Each structure stands twice: as structure tokens, then as C-alpha cells.
Amino acid sequence: LGELNKYPSASVFSMIIGQSPKRILANDFDLEHIEVISKLTRRTSKELENRSLWPFRRFLGINQLNKIRRKKRIMFCSLCIQDTYYHRVHWEFRPLIMCTKHNLRLIQQCYSCGEYIDIQSFMSQKCKCGFQLIESQSVPTESFLHPSQIYLEKVLFDTGRLYSLLQLADRTFFLLDRMQSYLSEIPYKMRAFSNTGSNADKCESLAVMFGNVLWMYEDFTNRFFRVLEDFLVNIPEGQKRSRRIKFEKLFELKGFEYIREAYESFWIYKKDVGHIKKHFSIFKYKPELFARTSNITKNDAKKAIGISCEKFMMLYEKDDSSITKHTLGSKHNYKVDKNWVESLIEEKQHYVSKSKAAEILGLERGTIT
């Protein structure tokens, strides 16, 4: 625009619209700057808004936007620019690495020298090495990414759904990070928070992470429970608690009550089958969940009924339907039906001790059996 109006430099154009060169190059304008550009270009403010990051900045906030936007480097589709040479706004988002129109991977490096493309090079239509960008050749995208990439591009322009998805993804990444992708045909370890690797690797990693988030909640609750099972098995013990707590921050937000209910039901089930204990963190911060469990441990049952270990084993021999034994190596774990324990406690209230019975009957204690 500066060249077309014969401004001596980009900084002059920057002064005219009252915006910094850095934000201009990032396509990041406030509404007041869009109004000035509208007068200069004779384009409507609405049209310019839709081609800038302003709607996303206004709705998401700068912090959320910065998590998913590209800043210095850009990406583009070789077939799209051959059709009409301009930079599409949805190419500015890091989780999008595919052109959904042509099913091709977006280009972010020069086809000739391998350098990353910045906005100045794109606008001049050539890399710093002299290669004409319009001669670039995109390659097909892996098919497993197609559904999630198509969905992501659609949701970009529905800011309400986009904001909800970003909230969901931010928290779910703590479950998925360092686990194997559920989408790729070959082993692919997901990395949500890594600062290592090339920019291309980070964009692909983010695309795979979002793809797995969408996959995980698509067949709810089956896939959600599968991820939680794998989380228990594959995540190191020292990380599980902190990552669960970070994921559970999701439940402080509106709109995710259905996930909280499924999440709590999963851990209640795990408690009932004996895979976790009542001291598990979720029962500590929300003790009322323990009331929804069906089984208790052998020690809890003994304490509640008020019997010895020997008496407990006698009960087990008499009623093995209410007490289930699980053996792992030389260790035995017992699950006791909570309703059965409560019925025993109620029944016990109708009995008296041997001493009391002997006193009432006027007999020696030793004669009472």
C-alpha cells in the first residue's frame, strides 16, 4: 500500500495510520487504524476487518490470540496464490498447516534455498534468494489430518465456538502431552509444550495436538475414557497429579459440565474396581464423590463394621458375592460392596455382646456362643 501511494518508506505509512511497523507486518490492527486504511484504499471497514486479525484480537484477547497466531513467518498455498496472489487470513494461524481447498500442505520455507518466508518476501512475491514464490510447489497433506484441519478452518470464523475450543484444548493438552497420537498411522509422540525443534515441527505438532483433541471429544465418552486409561498407564507417576490438576482447571469454566461429570464417573469406577484408593486427589478436593462409589476396601469395611481381620475372612468365606478378591502376584486386594457393609452395620445394631447377653439371661459368659 505504501508503494502504490508512493510513500518513501514503510515507516511513513506507519506514521500516517498511527500503527507500529511491527504490528502492520503482523496484520494486527485496531479498529481506528482500519478506519484510516479504509479511507486510503476506498475499501469498506468491514471488508478490511475480515482480512485482519482485529476480530480475533477483540474476541479472544491478545494472550489467547498469541498462542495460535504466526508472528514473523507466514505460510501459503502454492495453488491459491497462483489463482489470486494475496495472503489469506486463515493462513496466519499455527494449528492450520493445510489448504482445505486443495488438500495440500501450506508452504513456509523457500522452495529453492529453504529459508523461512516472511511477510515482506511474500508481498514482494519472491524470496531473498530471488526465487519467485509463485513457482513454489505444495505437497499433499497426510489424510489423517484432513478432518481436523477442515473443522479448524471452519471454526476460525465462528468466534464463539473458536473460544470454547481453545479453552478446551488448553486444558486437554495436559492429558495428551507426550502420549502417542491416536491419529497417525505411524508412531508419533505428541508435544504440546516443547520449545525445541524447528518452526515447521512446532506447527505440525500443534496441528496434531488439535486433531487429537477433536478426535478425543468426538466419540464422547468412549475416546475420553480411553485417553484417561492410557494417561494412567503411560504418564510417569511424578507428573500425573500435577497434570490432572491443570486439566481440572477446565471445570472452573462454563460449558464443560458434561466433561466434568464423565471425568468424575471415570475415577469413581476406578475406585470401585480397586485401581485407585480413597486418598486419590479427586476425592480429597471433592469428598462428596466418595459417597457415589459402590465398593470400599477391606480395611475400611473392618473399621466400619468393627471386626477383626479373622472375622472379616470368615465373612468372606460365607459371602463371596459381596466381597471380591483380586490377586496380583503375592498381594491380595479385597473390594467390599458398600451397601452390604451398611446392611451389616444396621443388622449389628439389633445384636448385643456376649457379656450383655449373659447378664440379661443370668448365665455365665462362657456358656454364650
Salt bridges, closest charged atoms under 4 A:
ASP28 OD1 - ARG23 NH2 3.47
ASP28 OD1 - ARG57 NE 3.21
ASP28 OD2 - ARG69 NH1 3.49
ASP30 OD1 - ARG23 NH2 3.11
ASP30 OD1 - ARG57 NH1 3.00
GLU47 OE2 - ARG43 NH1 3.57
ASP83 OD2 - LYS101 NZ 3.94
ASP118 OD2 - LYS128 NZ 2.65
GLU142 OE1 - ARG105 NH2 2.69
GLU153 OE2 - HIS90 NE2 3.96
ASP158 OD2 - ARG161 NH1 3.51
ASP170 OD2 - LYS67 NZ 3.25
ASP177 OD2 - ARG178 NE 3.92
GLU204 OE1 - ARG105 NH1 3.48
GLU218 OE1 - ARG223 NH1 3.13
GLU229 OE1 - LYS270 NZ 2.92
GLU237 OE2 - LYS240 NZ 2.76
GLU252 OE2 - LYS249 NZ 3.58
GLU261 OE2 - ARG292 NH2 2.99
GLU264 OE2 - ARG260 NE 3.90
GLU264 OE2 - LYS286 NZ 2.64
GLU264 OE1 - ARG292 NH1 3.62
ASP300 OD1 - LYS278 NZ 3.14
